[in-house]
Structures are given as structure tokens and as C-alpha cells.
Amino acid sequence: MCCPYLIVTDQANLINFSFEFEEAEPVSTNYFKLFQKFYLQNNSAFSSEIINNILQTSESIADAYRGKNKKEKEVLDRVINLFEK
């Protein structure tokens, strides 16, 4: 391989790009809207066990890195409200 440092540099740039993209796009809102649409069209397929699993998993994911931030709390509240309808 000619220049292995170029590969490392390219990978570092990809990591920076992914963080910049996440900050620039309201990704969580878009994903929530897709999930909301799917749930509303298929809510009979969601048992209480599945809903509890989704809620527990989403809480765990949000808590996994330094606890929940403001945006994560907002999304979790939206998920909880969706299931309470």
C-alpha cells in the first residue's frame, strides 16, 4: 500500500462529516414522522409487549451516552404520546 496515512485521514474526515450532517439535519424528527406514519397504519400489530419493548429500548439508547439531552427527551415524549393515543 502506498500511503496508509491517507486512508486514516479519509476515515477521520468521514467521522467529522457525519457529526456535521447530524447537527445540520433534523434527523430525529424525520425518523419519528416515518415511524408515526407506520404505527398509525399498523397499530393493530403493536401488542402492549412490543410497545413496552420499544419504550424501554428507546430510553436505554437515549441514556447510553451521557444521559438524555433536550432533543432526546422531546423525541421520547413524542413516542410516549403516540402510544397513549
C-alpha positions as a printed Julia matrix, in Angstrom:
85×3 Matrix{Float64}:
   0.0    0.0    0.0
   1.43   3.37  -1.0
   0.18   5.82   1.57
  -1.69   4.32   4.55
  -1.9    7.72   6.28
  -4.24   8.9    3.51
  -6.74   6.21   4.41
  -6.69   7.2    8.08
  -7.15  10.85   7.12
 -10.09   9.98   4.87
 -11.73   7.99   7.67
 -11.28  10.89  10.09
 -12.9   13.23   7.57
 -15.87  10.87   7.28
 -16.35  10.93  11.04
 -16.29  14.73  11.06
 -18.72  14.81   8.14
 -21.16  12.51   9.92
 -21.22  14.73  13.02
 -21.67  17.86  10.9
 -24.53  16.21   8.99
 -26.26  15.14  12.22
 -26.09  18.69  13.54
 -27.34  20.2   10.27
 -30.36  17.97   9.7
 -33.35  17.39  11.98
 -32.9   13.65  11.52
 -34.78  12.55  14.63
 -37.87  14.48  13.53
 -37.84  12.85  10.1
 -37.42   9.36  11.55
 -40.15   9.97  14.09
 -42.57  11.07  11.36
 -41.83   7.9    9.39
 -42.34   5.75  12.47
 -45.52   7.62  13.4
 -46.97   7.05   9.94
 -46.07   3.35  10.07
 -47.52   2.95  13.56
 -50.78   4.69  12.71
 -51.21   2.49   9.64
 -50.33  -0.71  11.5
 -51.22  -0.07  15.15
 -53.14  -3.33  15.49
 -49.84  -5.2   15.01
 -48.32  -3.49  18.08
 -49.06  -5.51  21.2
 -48.51  -3.99  24.63
 -45.38  -6.13  24.93
 -43.94  -4.67  21.71
 -44.8   -1.13  22.8
 -43.13  -1.66  26.18
 -40.07  -3.07  24.44
 -39.89  -0.03  22.14
 -40.21   2.36  25.08
 -37.57   0.56  27.16
 -35.17   0.34  24.22
 -35.55   3.98  23.26
 -34.99   5.04  26.9
 -31.86   2.89  27.09
 -30.48   4.27  23.84
 -31.1    7.84  24.97
 -29.39   7.18  28.32
 -26.44   5.33  26.78
 -24.22   8.34  26.15
 -24.1   10.9   28.95
 -27.83  10.69  29.64
 -30.67  12.24  27.7
 -30.25  15.64  26.12
 -33.1   18.07  25.43
 -33.76  16.81  21.91
 -33.79  13.18  23.01
 -36.28  13.99  25.76
 -38.53  15.69  23.2
 -38.44  12.69  20.89
 -39.09  10.25  23.74
 -42.07  12.34  24.85
 -43.42  12.25  21.3
 -43.05   8.45  21.19
 -44.81   8.06  24.54
 -47.64  10.38  23.41
 -48.01   8.43  20.18
 -48.58   5.19  22.07
 -51.03   6.81  24.5
 -53.44   7.82  21.73
